[in-house]
Amino acid sequence: MSRRFLVLHGWENRRPPEHWQWHLVDALRASGEQVLYPQLPSPDHPVLDDWLEAFRAEWLQMGDGERVVVTHSLGGLLWLHAAHRGLVDPPADRVLLVAPPSPGVTAAIPAIAEFVAPVDPASVRSASRTAVRLVASDADVYSTEGIAHALYGEPLGLDGDVLSGAGHLTIEDGFGSWPAVLAWALDPATRIA
């Protein structure tokens, strides 16, 4: 069976080659995997409807095989909105949400305030064939109300890994090459560290 990956970046991210998502895409493509890694429109001043339109266009290219989604930050909120609106059809086979920003922080930043994501367990279950996985840090400046696991993982019933002191899991936090994410992409039973 064929497999495709969709990698969704976050706010102000223009897909720099040093970012762990870029490394992931390169490694997956080098191993023969099919990967979509779109530059979402206006990453500095994103508009939710524009990002959802871009998501839908990419989703239609995912094909009939296994569909795997890997998000970072605002890309995770985009996926939650797409799930809530029924745009993840057919459903994803696997989803990895890395460092989704908390509702309070998202609402406080005018450029991304409309991205405050619905916490809707039913839409998450219908948008993925298997459990969505969450990876968050206990020291994320974009999740000041508490770790993302408590904000999304528990309410949405997501399995997850909490990384100690890992910040927002960006280049500045030391997340360039991140072999554990590549390992999870190739084997969903992998715990991320």
C-alpha positions, -999 to 999 in steps of 0.1 A, spaced: 0 0 0 13 35 -8 18 61 19 19 99 19 28 124 45 14 159 49 37 182 69 21 215 82 42 243 96 33 270 121 30 308 123 59 328 109 75 296 95 88 299 60 102 263 61 138 270 70 162 241 61 174 240 97 139 232 112 131 196 123 102 195 98 126 202 69 150 175 81 120 151 84 108 159 49 143 154 35 148 121 53 114 107 43 119 117 7 154 102 7 139 69 19 114 69 -10 83 83 8 59 107 -8 57 140 12 37 171 8 52 201 26 33 232 14 42 268 22 10 280 38 -2 314 26 10 345 45 27 327 74 34 360 92 -3 371 90 -22 339 85 -59 339 77 -77 308 89 -99 304 58 -69 307 35 -50 281 55 -80 258 55 -83 262 17 -46 253 13 -51 224 36 -80 211 16 -61 214 -17 -32 194 -2 -56 168 14 -71 161 -20 -36 150 -32 -31 125 -4 -45 96 -24 -59 63 -13 -30 48 7 -20 55 42 -23 92 51 0 106 78 -1 142 91 28 158 110 21 193 124 40 219 144 25 247 164 -2 266 145 -2 238 119 -17 216 147 -45 241 153 -51 242 115 -56 204 116 -80 207 145 -101 233 126 -100 211 95 -112 181 115 -139 202 132 -152 214 98 -152 179 83 -124 187 58 -103 156 68 -122 133 45 -112 106 40 -97 105 75 -60 105 83 -45 72 93 -21 88 117 -16 124 131 12 139 151 5 173 168 37 189 180 35 219 203 1 233 196 -3 267 212 -27 271 240 -61 288 235 -52 317 259 -19 325 242 -34 321 207 -63 344 216 -39 370 230 -19 373 197 -40 394 172 -22 378 141 -34 343 151 -64 349 174 -89 334 149 -70 301 151 -81 293 187 -90 257 181 -123 239 189 -117 212 215 -140 187 199 -133 150 207 -159 137 182 -144 156 152 -109 144 161 -121 108 163 -138 110 129 -108 127 113 -83 100 121 -85 62 118 -61 57 148 -52 78 178 -38 112 172 -5 116 190 5 148 209 41 159 217 45 189 239 70 206 262 65 216 298 84 248 291 66 261 260 61 299 259 31 294 236 14 273 262 16 293 294 -17 280 309 0 246 313 14 219 291 -4 213 259 -12 177 271 -35 191 298 -50 216 273 -55 192 243 -44 157 252 -66 150 281 -98 168 268 -94 152 233 -83 118 246 -49 119 229 -19 98 237 12 119 241 47 126 252 57 155 274 93 166 269 110 184 298 124 218 291 121 216 253 105 250 248 84 253 216 104 226 199 119 250 174 154 255 160 162 279 188 152 252 213 177 227 197 152 209 174 169 208 140 173 172 131 149 152 154 154 114 147 126 104 171 100 121 148 114 103 118 113 70 137 76 77 146 68 86 110 81 52 99 68 33 130 38 47 149 46 26 180 77 48 186 77 70 217 90 105 209 119 119 229 
